Amino acid sequence: MTTLEWLISGLLCVGALFVLLGSVALLKLPDFYTRLHGPTKATTLGLGSLVLASMVFFNLQLETLSLQQLLIALFLFISAPVTAHMLIKVAMHHKLKHHHTTQGVDKLPAD
Amino acid sequence: MFSLILLAVMAVIILALCLNIWSLLRGPAVADRLLALDTMYINSIALLLVYGVYASSQLYFEAALLIAMLGFVSTVAVCKFLLRGDIIE
């Protein structure tokens, strides 16, 4: 394996680890307000790392110019916070149950 | 060696997708299921990206971009429906 392949492998492993971490967080955390953190932060970071790995692979290893990956990363980094904001608005609108240690629920608007 | 690492990474992402299906089926609220579906979109983009590297083909990025856009739009549409009872008022 060349140095470039080691670099790509490292980025891929970090990305896969963070993607898995996001999914485990989605499964294990106690309530919706905490569960939202996993996919919106860990999974987005993992995907960014995977996109970086594939950019290195196509632009340096195969020496072809490809910028679509950058487009994917940019779009996801813009859309993930918007999705999280919409989802938390839904959760507040539906007044979902919260774990007793979840912070900041007293700031939720009363009826 | 490199293709083995790629296969292992794909296996990890597939494991993440299986965990997502579990939380999609478990719920309990509609918002939880929606969050699980959104995460599944992102994980499938990750799987397509790694498969594109594995196959050394740039064809898969177009599909990944399409999934990214449709996933975002559909999640926002369902959120809007849950919030207002209507998508376009």
Backbone of each chain as ProteinMPNN parsed JSONL, in Angstrom:
{"seq_chain_A": "MTTLEWLISGLLCVGALFVLLGSVALLKLPDFYTRLHGPTKATTLGLGSLVLASMVFFNLQLETLSLQQLLIALFLFISAPVTAHMLIKVAMHHKLKHHHTTQGVDKLPAD", "coords_chain_A": {"N_chain_A": [[0.832, -1.207, 0.0], [0.477, 2.23, -0.785], [1.543, 5.487, 0.493], [-0.47, 7.311, 0.077], [-2.697, 5.665, -0.096], [-2.781, 4.703, 2.516], [-3.414, 7.083, 3.814], [-5.972, 7.595, 2.722], [-7.304, 5.341, 3.692], [-7.162, 5.796, 6.458], [-8.753, 8.121, 6.706], [-11.183, 7.066, 5.794], [-11.705, 5.134, 7.774], [-11.984, 6.717, 10.084], [-14.237, 8.175, 9.293], [-16.191, 6.122, 8.982], [-16.309, 5.21, 11.597], [-17.385, 7.45, 12.949], [-19.843, 7.67, 11.687], [-21.042, 5.291, 12.491], [-21.067, 5.791, 15.228], [-22.904, 7.895, 15.372], [-25.264, 6.528, 14.698], [-25.438, 4.667, 16.774], [-25.761, 6.419, 18.9], [-28.254, 7.447, 18.237], [-29.758, 5.253, 18.795], [-29.308, 4.649, 21.512], [-29.526, 6.854, 23.294], [-31.511, 8.614, 25.808], [-33.875, 10.351, 25.374], [-35.8, 12.245, 22.883], [-34.71, 14.806, 22.55], [-32.034, 14.608, 23.319], [-31.31, 12.583, 21.609], [-31.288, 13.741, 19.137], [-28.819, 14.905, 18.857], [-26.86, 13.004, 18.09], [-27.162, 11.992, 15.231], [-27.134, 14.521, 13.904], [-24.697, 15.717, 14.447], [-22.44, 13.848, 14.858], [-22.798, 12.052, 12.691], [-22.784, 13.775, 10.49], [-20.191, 14.792, 10.648], [-18.741, 12.405, 10.251], [-19.525, 11.778, 7.634], [-18.432, 13.961, 6.316], [-15.716, 13.36, 6.586], [-15.612, 10.979, 5.09], [-16.261, 11.965, 2.56], [-14.058, 13.611, 2.147], [-12.085, 11.637, 2.003], [-12.846, 10.29, -0.364], [-12.523, 12.363, -2.127], [-9.732, 12.771, -2.016], [-8.977, 10.296, -3.042], [-9.995, 10.307, -5.734], [-8.948, 12.684, -6.831], [-6.176, 12.722, -6.317], [-5.152, 10.071, -6.284], [-6.225, 8.741, -8.591], [-5.918, 10.836, -10.24], [-7.868, 12.409, -11.557], [-9.947, 15.183, -12.201], [-12.405, 15.98, -9.964], [-15.216, 17.451, -8.693], [-17.657, 16.983, -7.624], [-17.958, 15.744, -5.19], [-17.308, 17.688, -3.346], [-19.5, 19.293, -3.652], [-21.515, 17.637, -2.611], [-20.658, 17.499, 0.09], [-20.804, 20.209, 0.829], [-23.54, 20.733, 0.445], [-24.675, 18.959, 2.319], [-23.605, 19.946, 4.7], [-24.871, 22.346, 4.831], [-27.578, 21.609, 4.872], [-27.973, 19.918, 7.083], [-28.093, 21.363, 9.672], [-30.464, 22.805, 9.195], [-32.386, 20.785, 8.908], [-32.2, 19.702, 11.497], [-33.137, 21.834, 12.999], [-35.797, 22.04, 12.084], [-36.735, 19.547, 12.962], [-36.49, 19.742, 15.747], [-38.295, 21.727, 16.196], [-40.651, 20.395, 15.544], [-40.626, 18.502, 17.62], [-40.92, 20.163, 19.86], [-43.376, 21.251, 19.315], [-45.037, 19.028, 19.439], [-44.698, 18.445, 22.065], [-42.944, 16.415, 23.226], [-42.038, 13.696, 25.407], [-39.561, 14.099, 27.958], [-36.33, 13.152, 29.247], [-35.488, 13.05, 32.751], [-33.085, 14.322, 33.3], [-32.549, 15.979, 31.215], [-31.492, 19.093, 29.997], [-32.765, 22.459, 30.044], [-35.477, 22.231, 29.429], [-37.232, 23.735, 30.844], [-37.264, 26.079, 29.563], [-38.95, 25.777, 27.496], [-41.798, 26.992, 25.727], [-44.828, 27.736, 27.473], [-48.26, 26.524, 27.223]], "CA_chain_A": [[0.0, 0.0, 0.0], [1.222, 3.487, -0.832], [1.218, 6.438, 1.56], [-1.764, 7.912, -0.235], [-3.725, 4.684, 0.26], [-2.894, 4.724, 3.976], [-4.144, 8.307, 4.173], [-7.386, 7.397, 2.386], [-7.843, 4.346, 4.619], [-7.36, 6.437, 7.744], [-9.933, 8.995, 6.62], [-12.369, 6.214, 5.684], [-11.972, 4.496, 9.063], [-12.528, 7.756, 10.975], [-15.592, 8.464, 8.836], [-17.089, 5.01, 9.298], [-16.464, 5.178, 13.048], [-18.295, 8.509, 13.377], [-21.182, 7.336, 11.194], [-21.57, 4.26, 13.401], [-21.303, 6.456, 16.515], [-24.171, 8.617, 15.253], [-26.38, 5.591, 14.719], [-25.538, 4.108, 18.13], [-26.338, 7.478, 19.724], [-29.675, 7.499, 17.908], [-30.429, 4.099, 19.39], [-29.094, 4.447, 22.945], [-29.779, 7.997, 24.167], [-32.81, 8.395, 26.458], [-35.071, 11.014, 24.847], [-35.623, 12.805, 21.528], [-33.885, 16.023, 22.563], [-30.627, 14.183, 23.308], [-31.098, 11.709, 20.454], [-31.073, 14.567, 17.943], [-27.413, 15.291, 18.764], [-26.036, 12.002, 17.414], [-27.161, 12.072, 13.77], [-26.84, 15.821, 13.294], [-23.294, 16.129, 14.602], [-21.468, 12.784, 14.599], [-22.945, 11.499, 11.347], [-22.335, 14.767, 9.511], [-18.718, 14.808, 10.688], [-18.265, 11.178, 9.605], [-19.725, 11.896, 6.193], [-17.417, 14.895, 5.826], [-14.453, 12.624, 6.487], [-15.714, 10.048, 3.954], [-16.199, 12.774, 1.338], [-12.654, 14.004, 2.006], [-11.351, 10.449, 1.548], [-13.114, 10.007, -1.777], [-11.892, 13.441, -2.906], [-8.306, 12.442, -2.121], [-8.842, 9.141, -3.935], [-10.223, 10.604, -7.155], [-8.135, 13.79, -7.344], [-4.74, 12.481, -6.207], [-4.79, 8.694, -6.639], [-6.545, 8.484, -10.006], [-5.563, 12.066, -10.963], [-8.952, 12.982, -12.343], [-10.531, 16.307, -11.482], [-13.833, 15.777, -9.683], [-15.631, 18.372, -7.64], [-19.016, 16.665, -7.166], [-17.916, 15.391, -3.764], [-17.339, 18.953, -2.619], [-20.895, 19.722, -3.722], [-22.252, 16.818, -1.644], [-20.278, 17.922, 1.441], [-21.342, 21.55, 1.044], [-24.996, 20.641, 0.569], [-25.031, 18.311, 3.587], [-23.261, 20.811, 5.824], [-25.899, 23.385, 4.917], [-28.924, 21.1, 5.12], [-28.102, 19.223, 8.373], [-28.652, 22.223, 10.723], [-31.85, 23.168, 8.879], [-33.194, 19.624, 9.269], [-32.24, 19.587, 12.96], [-34.012, 22.905, 13.499], [-37.188, 21.66, 11.812], [-37.112, 18.403, 13.802], [-36.676, 20.156, 17.141], [-39.56, 22.471, 16.229], [-41.704, 19.379, 15.605], [-40.621, 17.895, 18.956], [-41.486, 21.119, 20.809], [-44.794, 21.409, 18.99], [-45.743, 17.836, 19.921], [-44.413, 18.319, 23.502], [-42.472, 15.049, 23.469], [-41.565, 13.421, 26.768], [-38.113, 14.275, 28.088], [-35.669, 12.495, 30.382], [-35.475, 14.037, 33.847], [-31.828, 15.071, 33.367], [-32.386, 16.836, 30.041], [-31.418, 20.493, 30.415], [-33.356, 23.49, 29.221], [-36.885, 22.047, 29.093], [-38.013, 24.788, 31.488], [-37.331, 27.21, 28.634], [-39.982, 25.524, 26.489], [-42.942, 27.869, 25.953], [-46.045, 27.122, 28.012], [-49.336, 26.474, 26.208]], "C_chain_A": [[0.863, 1.252, 0.0], [0.795, 4.396, 0.323], [-0.164, 7.034, 1.358], [-2.905, 6.965, 0.149], [-3.893, 4.59, 1.77], [-3.695, 5.926, 4.44], [-5.64, 8.134, 3.915], [-8.027, 6.413, 3.357], [-8.099, 4.949, 5.989], [-8.595, 7.317, 7.758], [-11.214, 8.169, 6.565], [-12.72, 5.594, 7.03], [-12.557, 5.501, 10.051], [-13.983, 8.049, 10.604], [-16.569, 7.383, 9.22], [-17.358, 4.941, 10.789], [-17.479, 6.224, 13.511], [-19.718, 8.25, 12.901], [-21.833, 6.293, 12.102], [-21.922, 4.863, 14.751], [-22.631, 7.213, 16.487], [-25.356, 7.683, 15.349], [-26.554, 4.964, 16.093], [-26.159, 5.134, 19.07], [-27.838, 7.581, 19.501], [-30.438, 6.379, 18.612], [-30.404, 4.151, 20.912], [-29.515, 5.621, 23.819], [-31.236, 8.019, 24.623], [-34.007, 9.113, 25.836], [-34.765, 11.719, 23.52], [-34.652, 13.968, 21.511], [-32.401, 15.679, 22.597], [-30.319, 13.354, 22.071], [-30.786, 12.506, 19.189], [-29.593, 14.898, 17.761], [-26.6, 14.319, 17.921], [-26.008, 12.15, 15.906], [-26.752, 13.43, 13.218], [-25.376, 16.196, 13.423], [-22.339, 15.019, 14.192], [-21.569, 12.273, 13.161], [-22.489, 12.478, 10.278], [-20.819, 14.853, 9.462], [-18.146, 13.584, 9.98], [-18.407, 11.247, 8.1], [-18.733, 12.88, 5.581], [-16.074, 14.21, 5.637], [-14.467, 11.657, 5.301], [-15.616, 10.793, 2.63], [-14.769, 13.208, 1.063], [-11.83, 12.834, 1.47], [-11.591, 10.198, 0.064], [-12.571, 11.125, -2.667], [-10.41, 13.184, -3.092], [-8.109, 11.303, -3.107], [-8.96, 9.546, -5.392], [-9.287, 11.685, -7.681], [-6.642, 13.494, -7.309], [-4.343, 11.078, -6.657], [-5.03, 8.436, -8.118], [-6.22, 9.686, -10.883], [-6.613, 12.475, -11.983], [-9.535, 14.131, -11.531], [-12.002, 16.025, -11.235], [-14.206, 16.631, -8.492], [-17.041, 18.083, -7.141], [-19.043, 16.381, -5.676], [-18.0, 16.634, -2.895], [-18.771, 19.479, -2.55], [-21.736, 18.964, -2.691], [-21.962, 17.303, -0.224], [-20.899, 19.271, 1.771], [-22.847, 21.487, 1.291], [-25.39, 20.033, 1.91], [-24.717, 19.201, 4.776], [-24.237, 21.966, 5.937], [-27.217, 22.797, 5.391], [-29.067, 20.444, 6.495], [-28.621, 20.135, 9.501], [-30.106, 22.618, 10.468], [-32.786, 22.025, 9.263], [-33.33, 19.5, 10.78], [-33.179, 20.628, 13.551], [-35.478, 22.557, 13.284], [-37.637, 20.541, 12.742], [-37.34, 18.831, 15.249], [-37.941, 20.999, 17.263], [-40.743, 21.508, 16.302], [-41.797, 18.803, 17.012], [-41.239, 18.843, 19.979], [-42.977, 21.308, 20.581], [-45.603, 20.237, 19.548], [-45.538, 17.596, 21.413], [-44.012, 16.895, 23.86], [-41.953, 14.919, 24.897], [-40.046, 13.593, 26.827], [-37.612, 13.537, 29.315], [-35.477, 13.523, 31.488], [-34.17, 14.817, 33.945], [-31.624, 15.988, 32.166], [-32.477, 18.3, 30.441], [-32.256, 21.379, 29.488], [-34.818, 23.302, 28.875], [-37.756, 23.103, 29.751], [-38.118, 26.01, 30.596], [-38.348, 26.975, 27.523], [-41.169, 26.44, 26.756], [-44.122, 27.098, 26.529], [-47.141, 27.216, 26.956], [-49.871, 27.861, 25.848]], "O_chain_A": [[1.867, 1.321, 0.709], [-0.174, 4.118, 1.03], [-0.924, 7.238, 2.305], [-3.941, 7.398, 0.653], [-5.008, 4.417, 2.261], [-4.54, 5.824, 5.33], [-6.471, 8.472, 4.757], [-9.158, 6.618, 3.797], [-9.117, 4.664, 6.618], [-9.39, 7.273, 8.697], [-12.21, 8.513, 7.202], [-13.894, 5.529, 7.396], [-13.506, 5.189, 10.77], [-14.848, 8.158, 11.472], [-17.654, 7.671, 9.726], [-18.477, 4.654, 11.214], [-18.329, 5.94, 14.355], [-20.682, 8.56, 13.601], [-23.013, 6.394, 12.44], [-22.934, 4.508, 15.355], [-23.391, 7.18, 17.455], [-26.348, 8.001, 16.006], [-27.681, 4.748, 16.538], [-26.972, 4.79, 19.928], [-28.605, 7.776, 20.444], [-31.603, 6.535, 18.977], [-31.372, 3.742, 21.552], [-29.837, 5.414, 24.989], [-32.11, 7.509, 23.922], [-35.085, 8.521, 25.774], [-33.613, 11.778, 23.091], [-33.862, 14.111, 20.579], [-31.591, 16.372, 21.98], [-29.209, 13.407, 21.541], [-30.109, 12.016, 18.285], [-29.151, 15.146, 16.639], [-25.754, 14.736, 17.13], [-24.947, 12.407, 15.337], [-26.094, 13.5, 12.18], [-24.859, 16.931, 12.582], [-21.519, 15.205, 13.293], [-20.554, 12.083, 12.492], [-21.884, 12.083, 9.281], [-20.226, 14.97, 8.39], [-17.192, 13.693, 9.209], [-17.512, 10.824, 7.368], [-18.247, 12.669, 4.47], [-15.377, 14.449, 4.65], [-13.47, 11.522, 4.591], [-14.974, 10.323, 1.69], [-14.308, 13.187, -0.078], [-10.983, 13.012, 0.595], [-10.65, 9.925, -0.681], [-12.201, 10.884, -3.816], [-9.879, 13.354, -4.189], [-7.183, 11.334, -3.918], [-8.117, 9.172, -6.207], [-8.868, 11.631, -8.837], [-5.905, 13.962, -8.177], [-3.327, 10.902, -7.33], [-4.136, 7.965, -8.821], [-6.237, 9.589, -12.11], [-6.297, 12.837, -13.117], [-9.605, 14.054, -10.305], [-12.768, 15.848, -12.182], [-13.597, 16.547, -7.426], [-17.576, 18.838, -6.329], [-20.0, 16.719, -4.98], [-18.661, 16.646, -1.857], [-19.199, 20.031, -1.537], [-22.557, 19.554, -1.989], [-22.88, 17.498, 0.573], [-21.452, 19.46, 2.855], [-23.362, 22.106, 2.223], [-26.313, 20.512, 2.568], [-25.465, 19.219, 5.754], [-24.418, 22.515, 7.023], [-27.905, 23.4, 6.215], [-30.173, 20.409, 7.034], [-29.518, 19.718, 10.233], [-30.891, 22.751, 11.407], [-33.838, 22.247, 9.861], [-34.415, 19.23, 11.296], [-33.926, 20.343, 14.487], [-36.306, 22.748, 14.174], [-38.757, 20.557, 13.252], [-38.264, 18.349, 15.906], [-38.591, 20.994, 18.308], [-41.713, 21.755, 17.018], [-42.892, 18.63, 17.546], [-41.985, 18.413, 20.859], [-43.744, 21.5, 21.524], [-46.706, 20.42, 20.062], [-46.117, 16.668, 21.979], [-44.651, 16.248, 24.689], [-41.496, 15.886, 25.506], [-39.337, 13.275, 25.872], [-38.343, 13.321, 30.282], [-35.323, 14.715, 31.218], [-34.128, 15.862, 34.595], [-30.624, 16.703, 32.104], [-33.41, 18.709, 31.133], [-32.426, 21.079, 28.306], [-35.376, 24.097, 28.118], [-38.873, 23.359, 29.304], [-38.955, 26.882, 30.83], [-38.587, 27.859, 26.701], [-41.519, 26.648, 27.917], [-44.389, 25.963, 26.136], [-46.986, 27.888, 25.937], [-50.77, 27.979, 25.016]]}, "seq_chain_B": "MFSLILLAVMAVIILALCLNIWSLLRGPAVADRLLALDTMYINSIALLLVYGVYASSQLYFEAALLIAMLGFVSTVAVCKFLLRGDIIE", "coords_chain_B": {"N_chain_B": [[-5.392, -5.394, -0.102], [-6.153, -2.689, 0.235], [-8.714, -2.786, -0.922], [-9.874, -4.565, 0.804], [-9.977, -3.063, 3.17], [-11.772, -1.142, 2.29], [-14.039, -2.752, 1.975], [-14.458, -3.482, 4.65], [-15.06, -0.986, 5.765], [-17.43, -0.482, 4.408], [-18.967, -2.526, 5.524], [-19.169, -1.653, 8.177], [-20.689, 0.664, 7.786], [-23.02, -0.466, 6.824], [-23.801, -1.839, 9.084], [-24.395, 0.371, 10.689], [-26.599, 1.282, 9.247], [-28.383, -0.814, 9.73], [-28.775, -0.506, 12.488], [-30.09, 1.911, 12.322], [-32.462, 1.147, 11.068], [-33.545, -0.377, 13.099], [-33.992, 1.628, 15.086], [-35.785, 3.105, 13.639], [-37.984, 1.386, 13.491], [-38.568, 1.179, 16.174], [-39.345, 3.649, 17.201], [-40.302, 5.965, 19.728], [-42.068, 8.108, 19.08], [-43.45, 10.057, 16.314], [-41.593, 11.917, 15.451], [-39.18, 10.753, 16.2], [-39.039, 8.582, 14.462], [-38.888, 9.947, 12.058], [-36.449, 11.247, 12.358], [-34.78, 9.007, 12.41], [-35.157, 8.095, 9.799], [-34.08, 10.215, 8.357], [-31.417, 10.018, 9.157], [-30.884, 7.586, 7.991], [-30.937, 8.273, 5.291], [-28.592, 9.853, 5.151], [-26.679, 7.969, 5.849], [-26.934, 6.182, 3.749], [-25.978, 7.749, 1.688], [-23.316, 7.885, 2.493], [-22.608, 5.194, 2.187], [-22.87, 4.9, -0.59], [-20.863, 6.65, -1.436], [-18.509, 5.381, -0.502], [-18.731, 3.021, -1.925], [-18.429, 4.034, -4.475], [-15.714, 4.718, -4.425], [-14.703, 2.152, -4.132], [-15.463, 0.925, -6.537], [-14.096, 2.522, -8.249], [-15.419, 4.482, -9.73], [-17.055, 7.363, -10.98], [-19.701, 7.578, -11.268], [-21.43, 7.179, -9.179], [-21.629, 9.389, -7.599], [-23.418, 11.208, -8.567], [-25.832, 9.93, -8.021], [-25.619, 9.928, -5.232], [-25.727, 12.66, -4.693], [-28.29, 13.209, -5.563], [-29.797, 11.686, -3.734], [-29.127, 13.101, -1.433], [-30.314, 15.63, -1.894], [-33.074, 14.978, -2.279], [-33.606, 13.697, 0.126], [-33.259, 15.74, 2.025], [-35.257, 17.583, 1.192], [-37.59, 16.022, 1.459], [-37.584, 15.42, 4.184], [-37.871, 17.987, 5.296], [-40.367, 18.586, 4.24], [-42.056, 16.69, 5.48], [-41.695, 17.476, 8.138], [-42.815, 20.033, 8.053], [-45.42, 19.308, 7.488], [-46.074, 17.958, 9.856], [-45.897, 20.062, 11.62], [-47.732, 22.036, 10.764], [-49.91, 20.799, 9.608], [-50.196, 20.911, 6.953], [-48.532, 21.238, 3.806], [-47.849, 23.134, 1.752], [-48.997, 26.254, 2.221]], "CA_chain_B": [[-5.413, -4.781, 1.233], [-6.975, -1.477, 0.194], [-10.113, -3.15, -1.179], [-10.365, -5.188, 2.043], [-10.337, -1.96, 4.08], [-13.015, -0.549, 1.767], [-15.143, -3.668, 2.305], [-14.703, -3.388, 6.092], [-15.749, 0.287, 5.996], [-18.811, -0.66, 3.958], [-19.658, -3.37, 6.51], [-19.488, -0.806, 9.339], [-21.791, 1.564, 7.427], [-24.231, -1.289, 6.747], [-24.196, -2.053, 10.486], [-25.048, 1.61, 11.112], [-27.919, 1.312, 8.606], [-29.244, -1.768, 10.437], [-29.16, 0.145, 13.746], [-31.09, 2.924, 11.981], [-33.749, 0.476, 10.83], [-34.04, -0.726, 14.432], [-34.591, 2.785, 15.758], [-36.952, 3.506, 12.836], [-39.118, 0.548, 13.866], [-38.863, 1.312, 17.599], [-40.03, 4.921, 17.476], [-41.743, 5.746, 19.804], [-42.86, 9.205, 18.511], [-43.276, 10.232, 14.874], [-40.361, 12.679, 15.233], [-38.068, 9.811, 16.3], [-38.99, 7.821, 13.205], [-38.434, 10.876, 11.022], [-35.006, 11.43, 12.577], [-34.118, 7.767, 11.981], [-35.208, 8.066, 8.329], [-33.115, 11.207, 7.88], [-30.093, 9.431, 9.348], [-30.722, 6.534, 6.975], [-30.557, 8.958, 4.045], [-27.185, 10.266, 5.205], [-25.836, 6.769, 5.841], [-26.908, 5.59, 2.405], [-25.035, 8.573, 0.911], [-21.969, 7.439, 2.867], [-22.382, 3.88, 1.566], [-22.663, 5.115, -2.029], [-19.547, 7.275, -1.625], [-17.46, 4.371, -0.325], [-18.828, 2.09, -3.041], [-17.839, 4.71, -5.625], [-14.263, 4.548, -4.329], [-14.428, 0.723, -4.333], [-15.619, 0.611, -7.958], [-13.33, 3.543, -8.99], [-16.319, 5.074, -10.724], [-17.64, 8.613, -10.502], [-21.136, 7.549, -11.565], [-22.26, 7.06, -7.986], [-21.775, 10.663, -6.906], [-24.675, 11.816, -8.993], [-26.88, 9.288, -7.215], [-25.486, 10.397, -3.851], [-26.213, 14.038, -4.654], [-29.746, 13.135, -5.701], [-30.334, 11.234, -2.447], [-28.959, 14.196, -0.477], [-31.325, 16.672, -2.123], [-34.433, 14.464, -2.034], [-33.727, 13.431, 1.551], [-33.452, 17.014, 2.718], [-36.558, 18.164, 0.858], [-38.692, 15.224, 2.001], [-37.613, 15.586, 5.642], [-38.448, 19.294, 5.601], [-41.79, 18.541, 3.911], [-42.786, 15.975, 6.53], [-41.664, 18.346, 9.318], [-43.803, 21.084, 7.82], [-46.742, 18.689, 7.627], [-46.323, 17.68, 11.276], [-46.029, 21.319, 12.349], [-48.854, 22.882, 10.36], [-51.01, 20.022, 9.058], [-50.27, 21.242, 5.535], [-47.153, 21.448, 3.356], [-47.806, 24.466, 1.142], [-50.251, 26.922, 2.626]], "C_chain_B": [[-6.344, -3.568, 1.254], [-8.445, -1.817, -0.027], [-10.712, -3.848, 0.041], [-10.798, -4.124, 3.046], [-11.643, -1.323, 3.628], [-14.21, -1.429, 2.112], [-15.486, -3.587, 3.787], [-15.457, -2.106, 6.42], [-17.207, 0.183, 5.569], [-19.612, -1.501, 4.937], [-20.063, -2.552, 7.729], [-20.672, 0.104, 9.02], [-23.103, 0.783, 7.323], [-24.74, -1.615, 8.146], [-24.931, -0.821, 11.019], [-26.452, 1.709, 10.514], [-28.883, 0.357, 9.31], [-29.7, -1.186, 11.776], [-30.222, 1.209, 13.488], [-32.45, 2.305, 11.748], [-34.381, 0.092, 12.161], [-34.69, 0.486, 15.085], [-35.775, 3.332, 14.966], [-38.178, 2.701, 13.244], [-39.534, 0.786, 15.309], [-39.635, 2.584, 17.916], [-39.506, 5.612, 18.699], [-42.56, 6.861, 19.119], [-42.603, 9.301, 17.005], [-41.958, 10.945, 14.584], [-39.142, 11.766, 15.311], [-37.913, 9.029, 15.0], [-38.471, 8.694, 12.071], [-36.927, 11.108, 11.135], [-34.236, 10.195, 12.108], [-34.074, 7.688, 10.457], [-34.192, 9.039, 7.736], [-31.687, 10.685, 8.024], [-29.83, 8.329, 8.331], [-30.344, 7.128, 5.627], [-29.061, 9.266, 4.046], [-26.272, 9.044, 5.149], [-25.809, 6.117, 4.469], [-26.023, 6.422, 1.47], [-23.603, 8.131, 1.202], [-21.634, 6.108, 2.198], [-22.096, 4.024, 0.072], [-21.291, 5.72, -2.305], [-18.44, 6.237, -1.542], [-17.515, 3.355, -1.469], [-18.262, 2.704, -4.315], [-16.324, 4.604, -5.627], [-13.89, 3.094, -4.641], [-14.479, 0.366, -5.817], [-14.806, 1.545, -8.844], [-14.174, 4.207, -10.062], [-16.95, 6.324, -10.15], [-19.147, 8.669, -10.707], [-21.979, 7.682, -10.305], [-22.462, 8.388, -7.277], [-23.043, 11.381, -7.308], [-25.841, 11.259, -8.19], [-26.836, 9.784, -5.783], [-26.025, 11.812, -3.704], [-27.733, 14.082, -4.724], [-30.392, 12.71, -4.389], [-30.245, 12.356, -1.418], [-30.061, 15.228, -0.643], [-32.721, 16.176, -1.783], [-34.648, 14.191, -0.554], [-34.004, 14.694, 2.327], [-34.857, 17.562, 2.466], [-37.688, 17.361, 1.491], [-38.751, 15.346, 3.52], [-38.255, 16.917, 6.019], [-39.947, 19.293, 5.313], [-42.578, 17.826, 4.997], [-42.806, 16.793, 7.824], [-42.734, 19.419, 9.219], [-45.211, 20.53, 7.988], [-47.067, 18.44, 9.092], [-46.55, 18.964, 12.057], [-47.349, 22.002, 12.049], [-50.059, 22.099, 9.862], [-51.174, 20.242, 7.576], [-48.84, 21.518, 5.074], [-46.988, 22.823, 2.723], [-49.118, 25.159, 1.458], [-50.613, 28.028, 1.657]], "O_chain_B": [[-7.191, -3.421, 2.135], [-9.324, -1.22, 0.594], [-11.913, -3.741, 0.292], [-11.839, -4.249, 3.691], [-12.509, -1.0, 4.442], [-15.268, -0.928, 2.493], [-16.661, -3.62, 4.155], [-16.375, -2.111, 7.241], [-18.106, 0.678, 6.25], [-20.792, -1.237, 5.165], [-21.16, -2.723, 8.26], [-21.552, 0.302, 9.857], [-24.165, 1.29, 7.684], [-25.948, -1.664, 8.379], [-25.946, -0.938, 11.704], [-27.384, 2.159, 11.179], [-30.062, 0.673, 9.472], [-30.857, -1.343, 12.163], [-31.131, 1.405, 14.294], [-33.471, 2.85, 12.168], [-35.593, 0.215, 12.341], [-35.811, 0.394, 15.584], [-36.671, 3.951, 15.539], [-39.28, 3.242, 13.337], [-40.705, 0.621, 15.651], [-40.487, 2.591, 18.804], [-38.3, 5.855, 18.741], [-43.65, 6.583, 18.62], [-41.659, 8.704, 16.488], [-41.28, 10.633, 13.604], [-38.172, 11.967, 14.579], [-36.803, 8.84, 14.502], [-37.706, 8.232, 11.224], [-36.221, 11.158, 10.128], [-33.178, 10.311, 11.49], [-33.069, 7.264, 9.886], [-33.529, 8.734, 6.745], [-30.853, 10.878, 7.14], [-28.704, 8.154, 7.865], [-29.527, 6.561, 4.901], [-28.354, 8.981, 3.079], [-25.23, 9.065, 4.495], [-24.789, 5.562, 4.062], [-25.391, 5.876, 0.566], [-22.78, 8.015, 0.294], [-20.523, 5.913, 1.705], [-21.205, 3.368, -0.468], [-20.63, 5.358, -3.279], [-17.545, 6.199, -2.386], [-16.478, 2.88, -1.93], [-17.684, 2.001, -5.144], [-15.709, 4.425, -6.678], [-12.899, 2.83, -5.322], [-13.647, -0.399, -6.304], [-14.814, 1.391, -10.066], [-13.7, 4.464, -11.169], [-17.336, 6.355, -8.982], [-19.796, 9.66, -10.372], [-23.086, 8.218, -10.336], [-23.36, 8.515, -6.444], [-23.666, 12.073, -6.502], [-26.717, 11.997, -7.738], [-27.877, 10.037, -5.176], [-26.694, 12.133, -2.722], [-28.38, 14.878, -4.043], [-31.398, 13.282, -3.97], [-31.165, 12.548, -0.623], [-30.674, 15.655, 0.335], [-33.472, 16.857, -1.085], [-35.737, 14.421, -0.029], [-34.882, 14.722, 3.189], [-35.557, 17.956, 3.399], [-38.644, 17.942, 2.006], [-39.84, 15.373, 4.095], [-39.075, 16.984, 6.935], [-40.72, 19.918, 6.04], [-43.645, 18.29, 5.398], [-43.814, 16.806, 8.531], [-43.465, 19.68, 10.175], [-46.086, 21.186, 8.553], [-48.193, 18.676, 9.53], [-47.297, 18.977, 13.036], [-48.018, 22.493, 12.958], [-51.136, 22.675, 9.706], [-52.169, 19.816, 6.988], [-48.018, 21.982, 5.864], [-46.102, 23.588, 3.105], [-50.192, 24.732, 1.036], [-51.631, 28.697, 1.836]]}, "name": "protein", "num_of_chains": 2, "seq": "MTTLEWLISGLLCVGALFVLLGSVALLKLPDFYTRLHGPTKATTLGLGSLVLASMVFFNLQLETLSLQQLLIALFLFISAPVTAHMLIKVAMHHKLKHHHTTQGVDKLPADMFSLILLAVMAVIILALCLNIWSLLRGPAVADRLLALDTMYINSIALLLVYGVYASSQLYFEAALLIAMLGFVSTVAVCKFLLRGDIIE"}
